[in-house]
Amino acid sequence: MIDFPPGLVLVFGGFVLPFAPPRARAALLLALPAAALALVWTLPDGAAAAWPVHGYELSPVKVDALGRLFATIFAIMSFAGALFALNQARTLELACAFIYAGSAIGVALAGDLLTLFVFWELMALASTGVLLAAGGDGAFRAAGRYFVVHMLGGAFLMAGVLLHVSQTGSLAFTAMEADSWSTWLMLAGVLVNAAAPPLSAWLADAYPEASWSGMVFLSAFTTKAAVYVLIRGFPGTEALVWLGLFMIFYGIIYALLENDMRRILAYSIVNQVGFMVAGVGIGTEMALNGAAAHAFTHIIYKALLLMSAGSVLYMTGRRKCTDLGGLFRTMPLTTLCGTVGALSISSFPLTSGFVSKSMIAQAATDETLAIVWFLLMAASAGVFLHAGIKFPWFVFFQKDSGLRPPDPPWNMRAAMLAFAALCIGIGIWPEPLYRLLPFPVDYAPYTAPHVVNALQLLLFSGLAFFLLLPLMQRTLTITLDVDRLWRAGSGALSAAGLASRVLAPIPAGRTRVRARAARAAHAVLHPFRPEGVLAAAPSIGTMVRNVLIALLLALVLGFLATRDTAGAGPGARADVAQDNPPTTSERYP
Amino acid sequence: MSFHPDRGVEPPAAPPGEPVHWLVRAGTVRGLWIGFAVVLAALVLGDFLIHPHAGFGIDGTFGFYAWYGLGACVAMVLFAKGLGVFLKRRDTYYDEDRDGDD
């Protein structure tokens, strides 16, 4: 059994789902995640599959505490997400969500870099499918932008992995130092998925375009799989502290300005992942435990928040705070569960966020990182401000929108209740979670000073919210981000922007030249339109020319490559191998 | 479910003459503010009862978490406001652009 990655249960199941009759589909939706969870837990600690392939060793399954923790929460998440989505008619979305969740479990248990990469790319493909399944022009375009960013991240990761393998000769996935091109590239690829700057914008751009159930799945896997890879691959990389802090405040500020309820929650994903990334950067056992625990609790309360937002969207068809409000009257259960999620994300005592996030702050204290600690405290206050109060206040309370929708169907209520119970359960009894963490936990969250300090910080943030309410009134606006570069018509990287760049040097008098250049630019920038370079039917002459060019290029490259390996190649490789011995850090034996 | 956005059916609206919910009456809201003020005061006074183990000196002083939380939030809201002046656009901003592009 050890050779079989548990995630594949969900991946294969995802392919079967569309063909199952409705009743069988509902049964599969609940049974497959349960089966995956059971498989994860039958794998013994330290077990590892080994497949020799062309002199390298692949290990598609490798089990330790860290991998099991993430695989467990990914499986639990897919179960609750499936329960919430039982009445989702878009079968494509459910199929893609299962392939997506299964690949995330695959990432968490991947013992080598190649397996990791394959599951990583499968996640990108399947999550794009989840977005596309929502239907509509907005979702289609957002899915396209999302896909391009993730293919870019995947290309970084692949290049890093190949370089790493060629230098060290090993595919093993162990802790690395970010000190060479190979590790920098891998780190960059992983950080794209973690929504780190400068490419944070993809998350808040794409996720809110998913369906009411789609975003529940999307919120859980991509960013947390990236956090997992950072914890295992790059613990203690100092730059991550500052990247994480940037993400934390970026999330708060953009969420404060946002009007779309699910985009507020999308920005707060970046914010919360920022806490985890900063924890990985601090890199002590306490900090890594905190980052891992926070990923676990975050998946639960963020899914809970998005389930409550999804229920509102499902029952009202509205997504903007300006159109919502006063729903507590007829949606009491959704209000209650959304509020539990909001308190958990704010790390209120007796909720799951309190027992996980405080470990990261404690690690900053232990390492006497004063600036980091003060920023983390300010950020904790800011989380309550932008997600803890703002989301429930504007959706369920504030002005009366006049809408009187009832609570959603039973399965959606059940999924919310289950995760709300987990939020409070973990908050009251953190020990079972602490036992799952990668390092032994020597930390007591519930001391009198901790509780009094946390309540002071949070409730005075609440006071700030209500005092500043006139400044917080929602407007029909969005906030520009880096993605304006390729989204807006005048953006430097957008199709229209690039075309104008091409035409700029041609004098205005040369109208025919300008027209030809504009047509050529259009064909290249929109390759799949009927007149685009990849869609237009080429003549035989053009094809012969293109084949000739390709063969010539292959010849030249082949010649260069043989010369390189025959000459300086092996010697250079040996030198590199000596400079960078295979990293065999024993952090995760 | 008789209605749902996927089928383009609107959710029910408030019936005419619906009484004001007790939670949003002026009296209740005043009561909530008074209760909130009492809790805030009690929390600050709670600093007398605990023995803080300060990591950095100032965080062990009286009422530190209260003023720091309040101040940090005010600063972040004002900063967001200021940033919004430069970066806020109508929420149809990218849709308008697209018409020109195609």
Chai-1 contact restraints between the chains, C-beta under 6 A:
chainA,res_idxA,chainB,res_idxB,connection_type,confidence,min_distance_angstrom,max_distance_angstrom,comment,restraint_id
A,I252,B,M76,contact,1.0,0.0,6.0,A-B,restraint_1
A,I253,B,A80,contact,1.0,0.0,6.0,A-B,restraint_2
A,L256,B,A80,contact,1.0,0.0,6.0,A-B,restraint_3
A,L257,B,A80,contact,1.0,0.0,6.0,A-B,restraint_4
A,L257,B,G84,contact,1.0,0.0,6.0,A-B,restraint_5
A,M315,B,P11,contact,1.0,0.0,6.0,A-B,restraint_6
A,T316,B,P11,contact,1.0,0.0,6.0,A-B,restraint_7
A,G317,B,P5,contact,1.0,0.0,6.0,A-B,restraint_8
A,R329,B,H21,contact,1.0,0.0,6.0,A-B,restraint_9
A,T365,B,G55,contact,1.0,0.0,6.0,A-B,restraint_10
A,A370,B,F56,contact,1.0,0.0,6.0,A-B,restraint_11
A,A378,B,A72,contact,1.0,0.0,6.0,A-B,restraint_12
A,A381,B,G69,contact,1.0,0.0,6.0,A-B,restraint_13
A,A381,B,A72,contact,1.0,0.0,6.0,A-B,restraint_14
A,A381,B,C73,contact,1.0,0.0,6.0,A-B,restraint_15
A,G382,B,M76,contact,1.0,0.0,6.0,A-B,restraint_16
A,L385,B,C73,contact,1.0,0.0,6.0,A-B,restraint_17
A,G402,B,A13,contact,1.0,0.0,6.0,A-B,restraint_18
A,G402,B,A14,contact,1.0,0.0,6.0,A-B,restraint_19
A,L403,B,P11,contact,1.0,0.0,6.0,A-B,restraint_20
A,R404,B,P12,contact,1.0,0.0,6.0,A-B,restraint_21
A,R404,B,A14,contact,1.0,0.0,6.0,A-B,restraint_22
A,P405,B,P11,contact,1.0,0.0,6.0,A-B,restraint_23
A,A448,B,I50,contact,1.0,0.0,6.0,A-B,restraint_24
A,P449,B,I50,contact,1.0,0.0,6.0,A-B,restraint_25
A,P449,B,P52,contact,1.0,0.0,6.0,A-B,restraint_26
A,V452,B,G46,contact,1.0,0.0,6.0,A-B,restraint_27
A,V452,B,I50,contact,1.0,0.0,6.0,A-B,restraint_28
A,N453,B,Y65,contact,1.0,0.0,6.0,A-B,restraint_29
A,L455,B,L43,contact,1.0,0.0,6.0,A-B,restraint_30
A,Q456,B,L43,contact,1.0,0.0,6.0,A-B,restraint_31
A,Q456,B,Y65,contact,1.0,0.0,6.0,A-B,restraint_32
A,Q456,B,A66,contact,1.0,0.0,6.0,A-B,restraint_33
A,L457,B,Y65,contact,1.0,0.0,6.0,A-B,restraint_34
A,L457,B,G69,contact,1.0,0.0,6.0,A-B,restraint_35
A,L459,B,L40,contact,1.0,0.0,6.0,A-B,restraint_36
A,F460,B,A66,contact,1.0,0.0,6.0,A-B,restraint_37
A,F460,B,G69,contact,1.0,0.0,6.0,A-B,restraint_38
A,F460,B,L70,contact,1.0,0.0,6.0,A-B,restraint_39
A,S461,B,G69,contact,1.0,0.0,6.0,A-B,restraint_40
A,S461,B,C73,contact,1.0,0.0,6.0,A-B,restraint_41
A,A464,B,L70,contact,1.0,0.0,6.0,A-B,restraint_42
A,A464,B,C73,contact,1.0,0.0,6.0,A-B,restraint_43
A,A464,B,V74,contact,1.0,0.0,6.0,A-B,restraint_44
A,L468,B,V77,contact,1.0,0.0,6.0,A-B,restraint_45
A,L471,B,V77,contact,1.0,0.0,6.0,A-B,restraint_46
A,L471,B,K81,contact,1.0,0.0,6.0,A-B,restraint_47
A,L476,B,D91,contact,1.0,0.0,6.0,A-B,restraint_48
A,T477,B,K88,contact,1.0,0.0,6.0,A-B,restraint_49
A,T477,B,D91,contact,1.0,0.0,6.0,A-B,restraint_50
A,I478,B,R89,contact,1.0,0.0,6.0,A-B,restraint_51
A,I478,B,D91,contact,1.0,0.0,6.0,A-B,restraint_52
A,T479,B,L87,contact,1.0,0.0,6.0,A-B,restraint_53
A,T479,B,K88,contact,1.0,0.0,6.0,A-B,restraint_54
A,L480,B,L87,contact,1.0,0.0,6.0,A-B,restraint_55
A,R487,B,Y94,contact,1.0,0.0,6.0,A-B,restraint_56
A,A488,B,D97,contact,1.0,0.0,6.0,A-B,restraint_57
A,G489,B,D97,contact,1.0,0.0,6.0,A-B,restraint_58
A,G489,B,G100,contact,1.0,0.0,6.0,A-B,restraint_59
A,G489,B,D101,contact,1.0,0.0,6.0,A-B,restraint_60
A,A496,B,D101,contact,1.0,0.0,6.0,A-B,restraint_61
